[in-house]
């Protein structure tokens, strides 16, 4: 692991010149080891201990319903920790139910933290494998499991040199839980042994389904939404803003647009308002605590974190952002849970999660504002078609994936206990 150690030290040395988010991540991991060791030394840890590692918020949410089921199924209390590398988790208001959440320790500290915490199992949502953690756990013979494992057909992990590195890390996994049969086929191409591979569905769907709120939430926006057909555009980037504004301005019907930018800073919402104004659409920026927008406001841009899942419930159709960018489209599942049809940019077809909704007839990929406009006009005129497509979107969600995944983890823990007892008996 000397290469990874060298990388870690060099990143700390150049931290002052790195972009803001990456600099925060490097500094966070650099100080994390000591913080974790202090926490372990002070805490009374349960006999059952789990370590969950995911880079950002999305990965953590995959693990959330699995962890809640494991707490109910395992005998006695459980101590669970959640590590991450993205600063977005540090400022996130939510949690996944872990006893402590913090940055992943730097490579030089990972083994020390593993020895101190002594997890019974490490869980990697979405296959967010971190080489020093995988290697350290492998040396200590700690079971490791991938949960909600996705692998897109265009993933760099299928190509050299990433493929060689991932094949080595995957050999350390006790189980790989793939979201779909297509994902499973791609995991086998990298080298996952069939005996460790299972198709479970997407555990995050269970969490989304269970926590989809009431349409009566957010009264201030509900009052505004009640005045017409609302099109909710969630997790939008600048590349999405132009097409959705164009679509609403061109649509022959009075469509209302509710935008929730991926960047929750007020400046992102102000940019949406300005662009709507240039298209002669009355627009407003709204945040919790503000009064309800006036009925004649056509575009409302929301400047707040953590509301998107509820806001999709105000819409009759949805657009999910990111599909016009190389980084890829955001999750369609939260919109699908409300049973509304979904649109996304053209790159959505390359994303395995988005593709399942498109193949299932609950979503469409679009090239530009004109195509978005055409879909909106059709759904406005034919509500029965809109409802049918929304039902198809909802039907694409996995049910029971978290339970299946938890069962696999319980079996892995049980097999590890039996093996350990057998080895002890032969000493």
N, C-alpha and C positions, 0 to 999 in steps of 0.2 A: 504493500500500500504506500510505498515511498512517494510515488507520483502524486497521489492524492494529498499526502502531507505537504509536499512542496507546493501544490496548487493552493492549499489552504493558507500557508504562510505568505505566499506571494500576493494573494488577494487581500490579506490584512495590510500588507505594506503599501499597496496601491489604492487602498480604500479612499483616501482623500480626493482622488481624481475620478472616482467612479460616479455614474449617475446616481441620483438621490436614492431611489428604491434599492438598487443593488448595493450601494454603500451601507444602507441601513441593515440589509440582510447580512452582509459580511461582518459588520460590527456586532450584530445580534448573536450570530453563531460564535463569534470570538469570545464573548463574555458568558455564553450559556453554560459551558461545562461547570464552572465554579458555582453558578447559581443552582444548577441541578444537584450538585454534590451537597451543597448546604441544605437544600430542601430535603433530600433523602436522609441526611443525618438528623434532622429535626422531627421528621414524620414517623408515626407508627404505621408501618405498611402492612397491608393485608397479605395473607399467604398467597392469594391469587393476584398476580400482577400482569398487566398488559401494557404494551407500548404501541402507540399508533403514530405513524409518521406520514404526513402528507404536506406537500409544498405550500398549499394555500387553502383558502376557505372551502372551495369546492370539494377537494379531497377529504377534508374533515367531515363535511356533511354526508359523504358516502358512508363513513364509519359510524356516524351517530346512531342510526337505528340498529346496527349490529351490536354496538356496545350496550345499548339499553336492553337488548334481548340476552346478552351474555351475563349481565348483572343479575337478571332474573333466574337464569338457568344454572349458573355456577354455584356450588355449595359455599356458603359463607360470603363475607364481604370481598370486594374486588378493589384494588388500587390501579387506576388507569392513568397513564400520562399521554399527552399529545404533543408531538414536536412538529415544527414547521420551519420553512426557510423564507417564506414571503412576508414582508412587512405588513401586507394587507390583513393577516391574521392578528397581528399585534394591535391593530386599531379596530378590529371587528367587535361588534357589540354582542354577538351570539356566542355559543359554546357548543361542544359536542357531547358534553356530559362527562368529561375527564376530570380527574382530581386536580391536575395541574396541567397547564398549557404553556409552552415556551419554545424559544428557538432551539433547533437541533444543535447539539454541541459541535465544536470544531473537530476535524478529523483526529487531532492529537488527544482529544478528551473523550472520544466516544467509548473506548474500551473501559476507561475509568468509571464512566456513568453506567455502562452495562453491568460492570461488576458490583457497583454500589446498589443499583436498583434491582438487578437480577429478575428481569421479566420472564414470565413463563411462555410468552409468545409475542412476536412483533407483527403488526398488521400494516400493510401498505395499500391504502385506498388508491385505485386507479393505476396501480403498479408504479407508484412514485418511489422507485428504488434509489437509494443513495449509497454509492459504493462503499465508503468507509463503514457505514452502519451495517450493511449486508455482510461485509467481510468480518467485522468484529463479532457479530452475532453468530456467524458461521463457525468461527474459531471456538466460541463458547458453546456451540451446539444448541443454540436457542432456536426453537421452531419459528419459521417465518412464513407468512401467508399473504398473498395478493388477493385483495377483495375488490369487487366491482371493476375487474380488469378489462380495460378497453385497449384496442390496438387497431388504429385506422389503417386502411390499405395503403395509404401513402406515408406511413410513419417511417421516420429515419431509423427507427430501431430494427426495421426489417433489412436494412442495408449495412454493408461494411463501412466503417469499423464499429459502429454502435452495436451491430448485431453480435459481434464477437464478445463485447463487454457484457451485453445483456444475457447472452447464453451462459456466461460464467456466473453471473449473479442469479439467474433463474435456477441454476443447478442447486442453489442453497435453499430453494423454496420447498416447504413441506406440502403446500397446496397452492394452486392458482385458480381463482374463481373468476371465470370469464362471464361477461355480460351476455354474449350471444354466441351462437354456433359459429358465425363468421369470425368473431374475435378469437374463439378457441382455435379455429383452423390456422389463424395467423400466429397464435402463440406456439403452436406445434412447429411452424416453419422456423421459428427462432431456436427451438430445441426443448420446449417444455415436454417432459415425458407424459404420455397419455395417462399414466396412473396417478399423476398429481393434478390433472386438469379436470375441472368441473364447470358446467354451464349453470349459472344461478339466476341470471337476470341482473337488473341494476338495483342494488340496495337503496340507493338514494330515492328511488321512486316511492318506496314505502314511507320514507320520512316526509316526502312531499305530499303524498296522498293523505297521510294521517294529520298533517298540519295545515292543509288548505283551509283558510279561514272563511268566515261568513262574508257574503256579499254586502252586508250592512256595515262593514267596517269603514273607517275613515269618512265620517259623515260629511265633512266639508267637500270632499271630492265626489261623494256619492250624489249630493244635491246637484252639482254641476253635470255629472255624467247622466243624470236622469233626463236631460233635455235633448238627447239624441243618440245616434249611433257613435259609439266610442271605439277608436282604434288605439290599442295600447302598444307602444313601441318600447321594449325593455332592453336594458344593457346595451344601449346604442353607443356607437363611436362616431367620430366626425364624418367618417365615410358613409354612415347610414343616414345622417341628418338630411342631406340634400335630397336623396330619393324619397324619403317619407314625407318631407315637406312638399316636394313637387307633386306627389301622389294626391295628397289631401287638397292642394290648391287646384289641381286639374279635375278632381272627381266631380261629376255633375250633381252629386248629392252633398248635403251639408254634413260631411263626416267630421267628428271631433277627434283630435289627436292628443293623447296623453303620453308624454315622452319621459322615460326614466333613464337618463344617461348612465353609462357604466361608471364614469367619473362622477362621483357625488358632489364634487366641489361646485359651489354656486356659479362659478365662471362657466362651467360646461352647460348649465341650464340657461344662463344668460345668452350664450352663443346660439342655442336653439331658438330662444325668443327673438333674437335679432334676425336670424335667417327666416323665421316665420313672418316677421314684419316686412321683410323685403319681398315676400311672396304675397303681400296684402292680406295676411291672415292675422287676426287679433290674437295676441299671445300674452301669457303671463307665466311668471316663475312662482312656484308654490312650494312651501315647506311646512311640516307639521306645526300647528299653532297659528298659521295664517288663516284669514277668512276664506270662505268658499269663493272660487273664481265666479265672476258674473256669468249669467246664462249666455251672453253673446260672445264669450271668449271661445275661439276655435281651437287654440293650441295651449296646453298647459304642460310645462316642463317641471318635473319634480326634483328638488335638490334635497335629497335625504338618503340615508342608508337603510337597508333592511325592510323596505316597504314593497318591493316589486312583487313578491309572491301574492300579497293581498291585492295590489293594484290590478293585476291581471284579471281579477274577478269583476272589475268594473267594465271590462271590455266585451265587445261582441266579436272581435277578432284581434289577433296579436301579431306583432313583428318582433323577432328576436335578433338583436344586433351582433355584429362581428363578422357576418358572412361575406362582407366585401373586403376583408383583410386577410393577410397571410396567417395571422395568429389564430383565426378560426372563429366560428360562431359560438355563442354562449348556449347554455342549456335551454332546450325547448320544453323540458318536462314540467316546469312550474306553470307555463301557459297551458299545456295539455291537460293538467289536472283540473282546470276549470271547464274543460269541454268546449273550447273555442278553436276555430281554425287558425293556422299559424303560417306566417311568411318569414323567409330568411334570405339573405344574400346568396349569390351563386356558389360560393365556396362551401355552403352547407352540405352539398352532396358529398364532399370529401370527409366530412365528420361522421363517424359511425353512429353517434347518438342522434344527430339530426337526420341522418339517412334513414333510421328506423321509422321516424315519423313520416318522412316523405314516401318511403315505400309502402307504409301502412295507410296512405291516403289522408293523413291528418295535417299535412304540411306541404307547402310548395316553395321551391327556390325561385328567386326572381333576379332579373338582370338589372333592372332600373326602375325609376319612378313610374314609368308608363305601365309596366306590368303590375306593380303594386296597385295603381289606380284601377286597372281592369278588374282585379280580384275584388277590391272593395266595392266597386259599382255592382258587380254580379251578386255579391253577398247582401248588399243593401236591397237589391231588387228581389232576391230569392232567399228568404230567410230559412226555408226548409233545407235548401242545399247547404247553407252556412251551418245549420245545426247538425246535419249529417256528417259534415267534414269534422266538426268539433268532436262529435262522438267517436269518430275514427281516431282522432288524435288522442283522446282519453283512453281508448282501448289499447293503444300502443304501450302504455305504461306497464311496468312489471309489477306483479303482486306476489308478495311472499318471498322476494329475493333476500331480504335481510334475515328471515328465518332460516332459509336454506344455507346461507353463508354462515350464520351462527352455529348451525348444526355441524358444518364441516370443521369449524374452529374447535368446537367441543370435542369432536372425535380426535382431532390432532393433539389436543391437550391430553386426552385420555391415553392415546397411544404413546405419547412421550412419557407419561407417568409410568405406564407398564414397562416400557423399555428401561427407564431409569432404575426401577425396582429390580428388574432382571439382572442388570449389570451390577447392582449393589450386592445381589445374592451370590455372584460369582467372584467377588473380591475376597 
